[in-house]
Amino acid sequence: EQRRGKTAVPVKTLKEIGKKLTEVPKGFEAHKTIVRFLENRRQSIESGEGIDWSTAEALAFGAILLDGNPIRLSGQDSERGTFSQRHSVLYDQRDETRYIPLNNLSAAQAGYEVINSMLSEEAVLGFEYGYSLAEPKALTLWEAQFGDFANGAQVVFDQFISSGERKWLRMSGL
């Protein structure tokens, strides 16, 4: 349907994104486990086989950023991923310099922001709801580290996310 737009990403573009996602700057000393992780990710992207959830997520984020849409992701341990699957922020083993591959795809891309939030789901989700209203073009994401952690934010789900548009005529992309 025309109003939905085109959401496909050419394989060539995905491979270009994948190349950038699996490179680190010269002189950057990534942990040996991360080097192995990046190599496995690179191989799966090049072959098109064995692409796991976190790799698909990273490729999708990259495509969204290259389209000019910023992404903000928050939650406990969101940089690394709860199960060590994401690794969207890499740390140099010598001086703890941060490197974020998703912010190094292209000079013209939008920004990627990932925040390791405190263990206060209601406060964090409430903030992200407000952020999503102020930045409607951004893809704003909050992830509960574990499913039952979302229980602490139930009021925000009930009173803002699920009913905010009807109450205040303001849409949220959270």
N, C-alpha and C positions, 0 to 999 in steps of 0.2 A: 504494500500500500504506500502511495506517494508520501503521505504525511509522516510516515515513520522514518524516512530517510534511509541512507545506505549505511549499514553497520559493518559490512565485511571489511577486512583488512587484507590487502594482497600479501601473499606468502613472502614475496621479496621484501616488503616493508617489515614484516615480522622478523625475518632473518637479520635485517639491518638493525632493528631494535635489539634483538638477541645478541648480536655482536657487541653492541655498546654495553649491554647489561652484564656481560661476562668479561669485560676488560677492566683493568685497574690502571691508574696512572703509573708512568715510569717512576721507579724508586719507592713505590708504595708497597709496604711489606704486609700483605694479608696473612692471616693465620693459615697454617697448612690445611686445616679442615675446610676453610673457606675457599682456598685455592682449588681443592678437590671438588667442592660443591660447584664452583663456577665452571670448572672443566666439564663436569657431568651435565650441567645445564647447557653449556655451549654445544656439546655433542648431541643432546636431545633436540635442540632447536635446529641444528644443521641437518640432522637426519629426519626430523619430523616424527620420530618415534620415542615413546617413553616420556612424553611431556607431562609433568605432574601438575597438580593444582597450583602450586606456588609459581611455577614457570609460566603457566597460562595467565595467572593473575598479573605477573610482572609484564608480560607481553601486552596484555590488555591495558594496563596502566600506561605503558609506553605509548601505545597508539592514541589513547585519550589525551595524553600530554602533548604529543606531536600535533594533534588537532587543535591545540590552543586552549584546552580546558584544564584548569588547575585541579589538583587532587590533594585532599587533606585527610589523613588517616590517623586516628587516635585509639588508644586502648593500652592496657597493660602489656608490655613487651611486644608492641607492634613493630618496632624496628626489626627485630630478629624473627618474630613470629613465635607464638606460644610453643610450638613443637619444633623449633629451629628450622622452619621451612622457608621463611621469607628472605632474610638477610638483605633488607633493602638499605641498610646503613652498614658500611664496612669500616673497620677500625685498623689503622696502621699499628702494628705490634710494637714499634719502637716508641712512638710519641702520642698514640691514641688520636691521631688526626682522623677526622671523619671523611668518608667519601660516599656519596650517594649516587650510584649509577643512573637512577631515574632522573636525576637533575643534570645529566651530562649526555643527553641524546642528541641535542641540536641547540644551536644558539637561539633559534626562534621558538622553542617549545615553551609551554606553560610550566609552572613550578610544582614540584612534589614536596609535600610536607608530611613527615611522619613523626608522631609524638608518642613517647612512652608515658602514659598518664598514670596518675596515682590510683590507688585502689579505693576509689569513691565513685562508683558507677553513676549515681544520681547526679552528682555535681558535674562530672565530665560529660555525660550525655546531655544534660541541660545546657551546658556551654556549647556543645557541638550543634545542638538544635538552633541556638541563637546565631551561631556562626553561619549555619546553612541559610538562614534568613537574610543575613547581611551579605553573603557571597553566593547568590543564586546560580551563578555559572560554574561554580566549583563543584566537583564531586566530593562531598563531605561524607566520610565513613567513620563509624565508631564500631569497634568490635569488642565484644565481651570475651575475656580470656577463656572462660568456660561458660557453657550455656546457663548454668544456674546463677552465674554472676549477674546476669541481666535482671534478676529478681530485685536487686537493690535499686534499680532504675525504673521500676514499674510505673510509678507516678508520672514520670516523664513520657513514657510510652502512652499511657492512658490519656493524660490531660493535654499533651502537646502534640506528639507525633501523629497519633491516630485521629485526633479531633481538632487540631489547631487550624486546619484550613477551613473547616466549617464554622468554627468560633470566630476567627479573626480575618478570614478571607486572605490568608497568607499561606502560600505553598512552601513546603520545605523539601529539599532534595536529599535530606539525610537518610 
